Amino acid sequence: MGVMKHCRRHHTHKAGFTLVELSITLVVLGLVLGGIFGFLAQHIRRVRYDELNRELSTIDTALLNYRRLNDRLPCPANATALITSTSFGVEVDTAGDGACTGASFSNGNTAGGVLPLRTLNLPDNSMFDPWGGRFTYAVDIRATATGAFTTHPITDTTIGSITVMDGSAMPRTTQAVVIVVSHGPNGHGAFQLSGVRKSSGSTNINEKTNCHCNSDGSSLTFNNTFVDQTDTGASGDNLNNY
């Protein structure tokens, strides 16, 4: 019996784990799982940015085709219109009058709202970036008038009311005619499917510039300035793409 008892003890010792061994195993497992989840998070991130770039390319092509066919650009669509509304994704105002009356936001020659996707003959899901925010759309209203690009050819330096800054507050251009904005992964300031503007509590000054809103998502005075800076992935830097 003594021999059998000793053998059972020996077998149990070899097959089991001590607390130290178990804790080491759990740490190693945690590191492995952490690496897997980190890899998956980065993969999902890349996939969504690839999707965003494809969406922006499609929108760019649609705008160029619309300009070619109509000799002008469309006004913005109403930012809060529900997808069930006949005004969802349709440019505001009488087409071609060059005023964009009824735009969600306006300042001088700049009118803003969201992407007029139905006017551009794009499907309804083109309104939303990969994180569910509506694309912000702003345009120089002079470019929306009938015959705008005959009146203002590409060499005309008197048109273009939108300023686009880089992440260092240096101007990329002070004469952009149209801009399309994705509000990025945290979606701060983006209008959602519900028509309500999202607040992620962002304190990033560039994000607040792009939505012309506060950290709580409440609107500030709309102006003609936006910031073009890709999300770097740093904490608090979930910036936008255009």
Secondary structure, DSSP 8 states (H G I E B T S, - for coil): -HHHHHHHHHHHHHHS--HHHHHHHHHHHHHHHHHHHHHHHHHHHHHHHHHHHHHHHHHHHHHHHHHHHHSS----B-TT--TTSTTTT-BSSSTTBS--TT-SEEETTEEEEE--TTTTT--GGGGB-TTS-B-EEEEEGGGGBTTHHHHS-TT-TT---EEEE-TTS-EEEEEESEEEEB-TTT-TT-B-TTS-B-------HHHHHHHTB-TTS-B----SEEE-------TT----B-
